[in-house]
Amino acid sequence: MPRRTDGGQRQLAFFGAFCLFLSGLELLVPKPLPFLRMGLANMPVLLSLRLYSPRFTLALCALKIAGQAVINGTLFSYIFLFSSAGSLASAALMLACSRLFGEKMSLAGIGVLGSLASNLAQILFARYFLLGEGAWLIAPPFLALGTAAGFFLGLFAELMYRKSAWIARLRAADTAQACPLVNGAPQAAGSASAGFYALCGALSIFPFLFTGSLAGKLGLTALYIVLAAGSGRRIRALPNIVLVLTVTAAHCVTPFGKIIFTLGSFPVTEGALRTGLFRSATLIGLVYLSRLTVRPGLRFPGKAGRVFSAMLSDFERITGCGVKLERKNFRAGLDRLLEAVYRSGGTAGTGKVTPEAAPPPGFARRAVWLGFAALHWAVFALA
């Protein structure tokens, strides 16, 4: 087994970009609820257990969480909480297993345990923040699918570790020194526009969450959807409908309040129905508020910001490389893609500064968006 190192900023950024790429592939897989995930983006985390130190793996996990939130526009949504809880629980257990057993435990076994930890964390969040007691109804199939997905993902990661030309390049080099990104990382100047919109989102999220009026909650959610559609963002009606029906049905499992009607012998009560609608409106509203106010130009300061910028640069190069991935030989195609992009190095170490994604918003636009945030506090105060 080669000596495991702390890795470098170059390796950390590239592994983070690999996570984002796999996360994007997972979005193409249909699922009954938006937060249900197979954990495909965990494969680079599994590989890092064999190649690098626990410190590297924890940094990669944090980078993956932040990158997915910014790329997918979910930073202020419940999906971010589910993703964070699942990723942290999974990484903690996989690290513990790797430290205790080393290579005596296969990546398939570690993948199963990591998937179970992630799924359990998400089910607990669903119990207290999303579905109530109805969360236990989805737990058995969710855990079964997660276990199978973790096993096959671990097998694939083990195969990549042993046969990948890209991994062989990493293992052969002194990875602590290979292509470091110390002062030469591609430093994004950051988008003042993206930072301003994120600030407006942060100012709006508290009053939206704690508004007690169902009418106020529904009105703000409808406003988000209209604004998102007006700004050119894709509105997917079916997932929203499925979410409303699923969350409302889960809450109706525990009836309370006045009986509105019955389905056979099962009573549908006013209290359970209102609670389900209230929570589903909150969840959908958070998703669209996040998509409105979290823009790709958002950057972080310091060394973390440099690595984050490098990750986004690598992600763009991976998605635009042009190497085709075929289902018949997916592993070989993925290996060729990663090898080609990593070998090219892109802008790593050049010290180039990427331009801002958008100019700073003018006075009128700032006034409108600050009014948008103030509207939330007015609804919160009047509700």
N, C-alpha and C positions, 0 to 999 in steps of 0.2 A: 504493500500500500504506500503510495507516495506521501511525502510529508505534507500535511495540511498547513496552509498559511492563512494569513489574514486577507489575502487577495489585495487587489488595488482598486482605486476608484474606477479605473477603466473596466475591470471585470465586474464590479458591482453595478455600474451603469448598464453594461451589456446584458447581464442576467436580469436586471429590472426590465429592460426593453423586451427580453424574451418572455417574461411574465405577461407584459401588456399584450404582446402578440397572441399568446395562447388564450388570454382573457377575451380578446376580440373574436377568436375562433369559437369560443364557448358561447358567445352571444348568438351565434347562428343556430345553436341547438335549441329547439322548442322546449319549453318547460311550463308546468301549470302555474307556478308563482314566480315573480321576478327574482326573489332572493334565493331560490333553489339553485344551487350550483354543483357541478360535478367536481370542481376543484382542479380543472385542467391547468390553471396557472400555477399550481403547486409543484409542477414537475421541475422547474429550475431550482426551487427550494430543496427538493429531494436531491438533486444533483449537487447542490452546494454543500450538503451534509458530507458527501464523500470527498469534495475537493478543498473546502475551505474551513475556517474556524467557526465556532458558534457565533462569534461576534459578527462575522460576515453574514451568516444566515439571518440573524436578527435584523441587521441593517437592511438586508434584501427584503425581508417581510414588511418592514416599515415603508420602504421605497415602493413596493408593490401596492400596498394599501393606498398610499398617497397618489401614485400614478394612475391607478384605476379610477379613483375619485375624480381627478381632474380630466382625464381623457373621456370618461363616460358622463361627466357632469353630475355626479351623485354625492358631492362633498357634503351637502346639507340635507341629504335624504336618509331615510331609514335603511336603504340599501348599503350605505356607507357603514352604518352601525353593524349590520349583519356581516358584511365583508370583514370588518375589523375584528369582530368577536371570533368569527370562524378562523380567520388567518392566524390570529395570535394564539388561540387555543391549539390549533393544528401545529404551528411552528414549535410551541413549547413542548408538546408531547413528542414530536419527531426528534427534536434536539435531545431530549432526555433519553430516548431509545438509542439514538446514535452514540451518545456519550457512554451509555451503559454497556451496549453490546457491540459497538463498532460494526465491522463488516460481517460479524457472525449473524447478524440479522439482516435479511435482504431488504432492498428498497420496497419490494412488494409488501412485506410485513409492516414496514414503517409507514408506507402509504395507506394501508388499511387503518392503522391506529390514528394516523393524522386525519384521515377522512372522518372517522368516528368522532374524534374530538371536535372537529369543525362542525359536523352535523348536530352534535349534542348542544354546542354553544348556540347554534342558530335556532334550534328547537326551543331552547330556554328563552331566547329573545322573542321568538314568535309567541310563546306562552304569555309573556308579560307585556308585550308591546303591540302584538298584531292580532292573534287569533283567540286569545284567552284559553279556556279549557279545551277548545276545539283543536288546539295544537297537538294534543296527544293522539288525535285521529290520524294525522299525517306522519307521526313519528315512525311507526314500523316500516311502511314502504320507503320513507325517506332514508332511514338508516340502512335498509337493505340495499337500495340503489347506491348509496354513498359508499358502502363497504365494497360492492362490486367495482365501482368506479375507482376507488382507492387502490384496489388490488391490481387492476389492469394498468392504471397510471404508474404504479410502482414497477410493474414488469417492464413497461416501456422505458421508464427512467433507467432501470438496471441495464437494459439493452443499449440505450444511448451511452451510458457510462462506459460500457465495455467495448463498443464497436464504433463509436462516433469519432470521425476524423477531427472534428472541432474540439471534442473533449481531449483527444490525444494531444492536440496542440497545447491546450491548457496544462495538461499533466506533464508534458515534456519541458515546459518553460519554468523559469522561476517566477511563479505567478505573482509573487509579492512585488516584482519589479517590471513585469511585462506591461508595456503600454500604460504607464501610470498617468493619471490625470491630476497632477498636483496643481500647478499654476496655469497649465495649458488647456484646461477643460474648456469646451465651447461655452462661453459665459453669455447667457441671454440677458439682455438689458432689462428684461421684464416689461410687461405691458401695463402701463398706468391705467389703461382702460379696463383690463381684466381685474386689476387690484381694486378699482373703484366699484365695479359690479359685485365683486366678492364681499366688499364691505357692506354694500346695500343688502345683500343676502343675509349677512350676519346680523344686521340690524333688524331684519324682518322675521327671522326664524323664531325668536322667542315669543313675540306676540301672536304669531300664527299658531304655534304649538299650544299655547295656553289660552287661546280664545275659547270660551265655554259655549258659545252660540253655534248650533248646527247650521243655521242660516248664514252666519258670518263665515264659518269654515267653508261651506259650499260656495259662497260668493267669491271668496279669495281664490279657491281652487279653480273655479271657472275663469277668473281673471288671469291666472297663470297660464292656463291652457290657451286662452285667446291670444295673450301676448307671445307665447311660444310659437303658435301658428303664424302670427303676424311677422315674427322675426325669421321665419323660414325653417324652424325646427320641425322635425317629423313628429306628427302626432299619431300614435298607434292606439286606436280605440279598443281593439280586442283585449290586450293585456289589462287595460283599465277596467273593462267590464268583468273580466274573469276575477280580478282582484276584489272588486266590490262584491260580487256574488260569493266568492270564497270566504272573505272576512265576515260578511253579514251572516252567511249560513253557519259559520263556526260559532259566532256569538249567539245565534238562535238555539244552539244546542243546550245552553243554560238559560231557559226562559225566566223572565221576571217582568212585572208590570202588567198592564191591561192586555187581555187576549184580543188580538185583532181578527185573526182567523185561524183555522186549523187545517193541517195537512194530514188527513187520516185521523189518527189519534194524537198527533203532535201539535201542540199549540205554538203559534207564532205571536210573540208578545211585543207590545210597543217599546218597552224598555230595551229588550235585546236588539230589536230592529234599529232603534235610534243609535245605540252604542256601536253596532256594526257599521252603520252608515257614517257615523262620526269618525270612527277610526280609519275606515277606508278612504274618506275624504282627506283626512290628515296625511295618510301615506302617499296618496296620489299627488296632493298639493306639494309635499316636500320634494317629490321627484321633479316636478315642473318648476318649482322655485329654484331648485338646484341647477336645472338646465338653463334657466334664465340668467342666473347670476354667477355661475362658475364657467369661466372661459378658458380655452387652451393656453392663452398667454400668461396665465397665473404662474408666478415663480416664487421660490423660496430663497432667503438670503444665505450667505456664507458658503462653507464647503458643501453643505447639504444641497444648496441651490445649484452649485456647479455640477454635482453628480446628477441631480434631477434634470438639469438641462441636457446633460450628455445622454441620459436615458431616453429623453424625448427625441433627441437627434438620432440615436441608434434605432429607436422604434420606427421613425420615418424611413430610415434606410432599409430596415427589414421588410416593411410593408411595401416599399417601392423597388425592391431588388429585382423583381421579374422572374425569379426562380419559381417554377410551378410545383405545387404540391399535389401529388396524385394519391388517391386512396390505396391503390394497389401496392405502392412502395412509399408510404408516407414517411417512414423513418429516414430512408436514404435521401429523400427530397428535402426534408427538414434539416438534415445534417449538411447537405450541400448549401442550403440557404444560409445557415448560421456560419458555416466555414467561410463562405464568400464574403459576407458582410463583415465578419470579425477580422478577416485577413486584410480587407481593404482599409480598415481603420477609420474611414470617413474623416470627420473634422477633428477627431481626437488629437489633442496635443498641438493644435494649430494656433490656439489662442484667439481664434476668430470670435467676434461678437455677433450674434444673430440679431437681426432687426426686430423692433417691436412688432407684435402681431397687429396692432391697431393704434392709431393716434389717441392721445388723451381726449376724453369726452369734453365738449364745449360747455359753457355755462348753462345754456338752456337744457341740454341733456342731463347735466348733473342735477339741475333743479327738479326735473321730471322724476328722476330716479330717487332722489331724496324724498320727494312727495310720495312716491310709491312706498318707501319704507315708513313714512309718517302715517299713511293710510292704515297700515297694520296696527299701529299703536292706537289709532282712533277707534278701529273696530274692537280692539282688545278692551279699551276703556269703556265703550258703550255697551258691550255685550253683557 
